[in-house]
Amino acid sequence: MDRLRYESQLVHINENIKNWTAKIEMLQQEHHQNSRQEEEIKNELEKYREEQLKIENDIIRLKEIIDKYQEAQRNNISARDEILAEITSYKIQVNSCKENIANIEMNIQNLLKEKEELLDNITCKNKEKEKTKNEIELIKEENFRLEKSIKSYQEEKTGKNMEIHRIIEERKVIEEELGETNHIIEEVSKNISLLNEELTRLDVKKAKAESELDAIQNKLWDEYELTYTNALEFKKDIGSITRAQNEINEYKNQIKELGYINVVAINEYTKTKERFEFITAQKVDMEDSVEKLNKIIYEINAQMKQQFIENFNLINFNFNKVFKELFGGGMANLRLVDKENVLESGIEIDVQPPGKRLQNMMLLSGGERAFTAIALLFSILLLKPVSFCVLDEIEASLDEANVARFASYIRKLSCKTQFIVITHKKPTMEASDAIYGVTMQEKGVSKVVSMKINKKTDSEKAG
């Protein structure tokens, strides 16, 4: 146990040494840059001090002239006021020079920032230049391939032209045959005209017969309330017309003796039957739809279950791996509460930090729980990397050593995901590419302050 504790302390001390070494190098760079800027500012200040000294000499010389001619000009109050006004003007010029010095210092700071941005732009442009060269090589290869394709298409075009000449010859033969066919069509058209005239005559005859049939059907409805279709059901050989007429009269008298008859009942029955058949068909369609939907739901649930189990196993593997890297050992496992119903099952987290026994995550300390949750988050990002991730003081409950591990792992994941971290921890700030802060120099006025941090690789440090 003591050995583990000493090794842990040694790792912690080595990490602190690395962090302080990186911080010292960054401060040395800033010191070198500030020294160079201070030298430039001193040169500018020396220049403006010489101008200030010259103005002060002019002021002294004017004072001597004023002292020399003071007695002679005592009575001339207006002249004295003009001289005093000139002295005031020189003082204003001196103050203006001081303000110009401050403005120039500010301009120097702005120019240094613009210089850094220009260097970054030059690096980006060089990368774009290399990318453009590669694209030009690819375009040249594509042009060579297209030239080969053009040659093959030209050969194919020669074959197609020969085929077109053959088709033109066949077309001439077909046009000759078409001329003979047109002659036959003209003769057929004459026969069609004669048949159309005969058809018109038959249509007139048909219209006359239809008008007579309508008159008979109207009479059948007015006298017997029967349609032609219903009357066909009662069609039979009547034999003697006189006997049949007597029977009709007898049936009419019997109908009159029956009294009122609800003739609408037949129509109501027909409508009710149609409505029943329609609802029955709708019911069958609904049952078929429910069966199909249940089948689709079953297939979707099966697919969701399969995908969930696959992704759950991958996340569980990543979780154990990330947990070991962040904690420096131990193990972690995700466990389903109900393995038979995985889509609605709860999930238990069992972890074993280095030097402790296996236990549920809720039995850990606050910092250990937070670090375990961070490990779970990183394991999900390893499975499904996102382009953008915001973390709001996620490492607030961690100690300095664990914050350094957290920051190191974020640097590892930053190649695939861009992180925006809201933090108050120094190791996290030191691992970032840029820092943005909000300050209030004046009451009620907020100002955003940013700083880019240049990271040096190991090869650059060795050089």
Secondary structure as GFF3:
##gff-version 3
##sequence-region A 1 463
A	DSSP	alpha_helix	2	68	.	.	.	ID=ss1
A	DSSP	alpha_helix	77	224	.	.	.	ID=ss2
A	DSSP	alpha_helix	228	233	.	.	.	ID=ss3
A	DSSP	alpha_helix	241	258	.	.	.	ID=ss4
A	DSSP	alpha_helix	264	327	.	.	.	ID=ss5
A	DSSP	beta_strand	331	336	.	.	.	ID=ss6
A	DSSP	beta_strand	347	352	.	.	.	ID=ss7
A	DSSP	beta_strand	359	360	.	.	.	ID=ss8
A	DSSP	three_ten_helix	361	363	.	.	.	ID=ss9
A	DSSP	alpha_helix	366	383	.	.	.	ID=ss10
A	DSSP	beta_strand	388	392	.	.	.	ID=ss11
A	DSSP	alpha_helix	400	413	.	.	.	ID=ss12
A	DSSP	beta_strand	418	422	.	.	.	ID=ss13
A	DSSP	alpha_helix	426	430	.	.	.	ID=ss14
A	DSSP	beta_strand	434	442	.	.	.	ID=ss15
A	DSSP	beta_strand	445	452	.	.	.	ID=ss16
A	DSSP	alpha_helix	458	462	.	.	.	ID=ss17
###
